[in-house]
Amino acid sequence: MYVPPRNDPEYSLERLNGILSRGRLRFNPYSVSDRRLIEIVESVGWGDRLDITQIVMLYFTRLRETRDWRKFDGIYFRVGNTRGEGFLSTATLMMGITANDTIRRERSWIGKKPIRNEDDVEALVGKTVFVSRVIWGRHIYGSLQGAYRMHRLKGDIHKDATIIRKAICDAKIEMLERILAYPESPDFLSCSKNLICYEPRIRNAIDVIRRYPEHFIPQD
């Protein structure tokens, strides 16, 4: 659903400052050791709406079956090393959402594969994944939902750290480029293009992120 931009320069500048100053966006995963990176990811929960990227580890535990035409209607997960469980709608995972920024269909992904059917969802049970970003939008019935970019982890500290570092940096760059393309989105700046001077700061942030590997910490 298209939401017109507010086009309030003060509000948009506040949004820009908030997004660019978030700890998750500024975090360089190459600045810590493999073991420390896994410790951080295991201890971090979901960000808020100013966090355009995530640093979240999920362990999918079980499916919730239904008695109607669906085989199941949700999949439970545990966040990092916490005990509480969360819940994702399998229908949303399979059908995707209409993204708030592009107003186009956006699917959740696991690795290089989009989630499309019940088999894809069922295959997540018992798996540990890293979530690098969530794109927000509306599902077919109009409720706010997310499309998740997930990366399957191996259970090996060094291999997982390599996967997580690349996923973090790719997600940061992807989302910053989406702001450049769709600043009018309510998830971003809620302003028409060039209402405020945002492009130099965002491009500088992208350049900084691309140089993150220069600060690589040797494996421990």
C-alpha positions as CSV (number, residue, x, y, z in Angstrom):
1,M,0.0,0.0,0.0
2,Y,1.5,3.3,-1.1
3,V,1.9,5.9,1.7
4,P,2.6,9.5,0.5
5,P,5.8,11.0,2.0
6,R,5.4,13.5,4.8
7,N,7.9,15.9,3.1
8,D,8.8,17.5,6.4
9,P,12.5,18.4,6.1
10,E,13.0,18.4,9.9
11,Y,11.4,15.0,10.3
12,S,13.3,13.5,7.3
13,L,16.6,14.8,8.7
14,E,15.8,13.3,12.1
15,R,15.1,10.0,10.4
16,L,18.4,10.2,8.4
17,N,20.4,10.9,11.5
18,G,18.7,8.2,13.4
19,I,19.2,5.5,10.7
20,L,22.9,6.4,10.1
21,S,23.7,6.5,13.8
22,R,22.3,3.1,14.7
23,G,24.8,0.7,16.3
24,R,23.8,-2.2,14.1
25,L,24.5,-0.2,10.9
26,R,27.8,1.1,12.3
27,F,29.0,-2.2,13.6
28,N,32.0,-3.6,11.6
29,P,31.9,-7.4,11.8
30,Y,35.5,-7.5,10.7
31,S,36.6,-5.6,13.8
32,V,36.1,-8.6,16.1
33,S,37.3,-12.1,16.2
34,D,35.3,-15.1,15.0
35,R,34.4,-16.2,18.5
36,R,33.4,-12.7,19.6
37,L,31.3,-12.2,16.5
38,I,29.3,-15.3,17.3
39,E,28.9,-14.3,20.9
40,I,27.5,-10.9,19.8
41,V,25.1,-12.4,17.3
42,E,23.8,-14.9,19.9
43,S,23.1,-12.1,22.4
44,V,21.4,-9.6,20.1
45,G,17.6,-9.4,19.7
46,W,15.5,-7.6,17.0
47,G,16.1,-4.0,16.2
48,D,13.5,-1.2,16.0
49,R,12.2,0.6,13.0
50,L,15.3,2.8,12.7
51,D,17.4,-0.3,12.3
52,I,17.4,-1.0,8.6
53,T,19.6,-4.1,9.1
54,Q,19.5,-6.9,11.7
55,I,22.1,-9.0,13.6
56,V,19.9,-11.8,14.7
57,M,20.4,-15.6,15.0
58,L,17.3,-17.8,14.9
59,Y,16.9,-21.4,15.8
60,F,13.7,-22.8,14.3
61,T,12.1,-25.3,16.7
62,R,8.7,-26.5,15.4
63,L,5.7,-26.1,13.2
64,R,2.2,-25.4,14.4
65,E,-0.3,-27.5,12.6
66,T,-3.9,-26.5,11.8
67,R,-7.1,-28.4,11.1
68,D,-8.2,-26.6,8.1
69,W,-6.9,-26.7,4.5
70,R,-3.4,-25.7,5.5
71,K,-0.9,-28.2,6.6
72,F,0.4,-25.8,9.2
73,D,0.0,-22.0,9.9
74,G,3.2,-21.0,11.7
75,I,6.8,-21.8,12.6
76,Y,8.3,-21.1,16.0
77,F,11.8,-19.9,16.6
78,R,14.2,-19.1,19.4
79,V,16.2,-15.9,19.2
80,G,19.9,-16.4,19.9
81,N,20.6,-17.8,23.4
82,T,17.2,-16.7,24.8
83,R,14.6,-19.2,26.0
84,G,11.5,-17.4,24.7
85,E,10.0,-18.4,21.4
86,G,8.7,-16.2,18.5
87,F,6.4,-17.1,15.7
88,L,6.3,-16.5,12.0
89,S,3.3,-17.0,9.7
90,T,4.0,-19.8,7.2
91,A,1.5,-18.2,4.8
92,T,3.4,-14.9,4.8
93,L,6.7,-16.8,4.4
94,M,5.3,-18.6,1.3
95,M,3.4,-15.8,-0.3
96,G,5.7,-12.9,0.5
97,I,4.7,-9.3,1.0
98,T,4.2,-6.1,-0.9
99,A,7.2,-4.0,0.2
100,N,6.6,-0.5,1.6
101,D,9.4,1.0,-0.5
102,T,9.2,-0.6,-4.0
103,I,5.4,-1.5,-3.8
104,R,6.5,-4.8,-5.4
105,R,6.4,-8.4,-4.2
106,E,9.2,-9.3,-1.8
107,R,9.9,-12.8,-0.6
108,S,11.8,-14.2,2.4
109,W,15.0,-16.0,1.4
110,I,17.1,-18.7,2.9
111,G,20.6,-18.6,1.4
112,K,20.2,-18.2,-2.4
113,K,16.7,-19.7,-2.5
114,P,13.3,-17.9,-2.0
115,I,10.8,-19.5,0.3
116,R,7.8,-20.5,-1.9
117,N,6.0,-23.6,-0.4
118,E,5.4,-25.7,2.6
119,D,8.4,-27.9,1.9
120,D,10.7,-24.9,2.1
121,V,9.2,-23.9,5.4
122,E,9.3,-27.4,6.8
123,A,12.9,-27.7,5.9
124,L,13.7,-24.8,8.3
125,V,12.8,-26.8,11.4
126,G,15.9,-27.7,13.4
127,K,18.0,-25.2,11.5
128,T,19.9,-22.2,12.8
129,V,20.0,-19.1,10.6
130,F,21.4,-15.6,10.6
131,V,18.9,-12.8,9.7
132,S,20.7,-9.9,8.1
133,R,17.7,-7.7,7.3
134,V,14.0,-7.4,7.2
135,I,12.1,-5.6,4.5
136,W,8.7,-4.4,5.8
137,G,5.5,-4.3,3.9
138,R,1.9,-5.7,3.8
139,H,0.7,-9.2,3.2
140,I,-2.3,-10.0,1.1
141,Y,-4.8,-9.2,3.9
142,G,-3.1,-5.8,4.6
143,S,-1.3,-6.5,7.9
144,L,2.2,-5.3,8.5
145,Q,4.7,-8.2,7.8
146,G,8.3,-8.6,7.0
147,A,10.3,-10.4,4.3
148,Y,13.4,-11.9,5.9
149,R,16.9,-12.4,4.5
150,M,18.2,-15.6,6.2
151,H,21.5,-17.4,5.9
152,R,21.9,-21.0,6.9
153,L,24.6,-21.5,9.5
154,K,26.9,-24.6,9.7
155,G,27.6,-24.9,13.4
156,D,31.3,-24.2,12.9
157,I,32.5,-20.9,14.5
158,H,34.9,-20.0,11.7
159,K,32.6,-20.9,8.8
160,D,29.6,-19.2,10.4
161,A,31.7,-16.1,11.1
162,T,32.6,-15.9,7.4
163,I,28.9,-16.3,6.4
164,I,27.8,-13.7,8.9
165,R,30.4,-11.0,8.0
166,K,29.5,-11.1,4.3
167,A,25.7,-11.2,5.1
168,I,26.0,-8.2,7.4
169,C,27.9,-6.0,4.9
170,D,25.8,-7.1,1.9
171,A,22.6,-6.2,3.9
172,K,23.9,-2.8,5.0
173,I,24.8,-1.8,1.4
174,E,21.5,-3.2,0.0
175,M,19.4,-1.3,2.4
176,L,21.3,2.0,2.1
177,E,20.9,1.7,-1.7
178,R,17.2,1.2,-1.2
179,I,17.1,4.4,0.7
180,L,18.7,6.2,-2.2
181,A,16.2,4.7,-4.6
182,Y,13.1,5.1,-2.4
183,P,13.6,7.9,0.1
184,E,9.9,8.5,0.1
185,S,9.2,5.2,1.9
186,P,7.8,5.6,5.4
187,D,10.4,3.1,6.5
188,F,13.2,5.4,5.4
189,L,13.1,9.2,5.1
190,S,9.5,9.8,4.1
191,C,10.5,12.6,1.7
192,S,10.6,13.3,-2.0
193,K,14.0,12.9,-3.7
194,N,16.4,15.6,-2.8
195,L,14.1,17.3,-0.4
196,I,17.0,17.2,2.0
197,C,20.7,16.5,1.3
198,Y,21.0,12.8,2.1
199,E,22.8,11.3,-0.8
200,P,26.4,12.3,0.1
201,R,26.1,10.9,3.6
202,I,24.6,7.6,2.5
203,R,27.1,7.1,-0.3
204,N,29.9,7.8,2.2
205,A,28.4,5.2,4.6
206,I,28.4,2.7,1.7
207,D,32.0,3.4,0.9
208,V,33.0,2.9,4.6
209,I,31.2,-0.4,4.7
210,R,32.9,-1.6,1.6
211,R,36.3,-1.0,3.3
212,Y,35.3,-3.0,6.4
213,P,37.4,-6.0,5.4
214,E,40.5,-3.9,5.7
215,H,40.1,-4.1,9.5
216,F,39.9,-7.9,9.6
217,I,40.8,-9.5,12.9
218,P,42.6,-12.8,12.6
219,Q,40.7,-15.9,13.6
220,D,41.0,-17.0,17.2
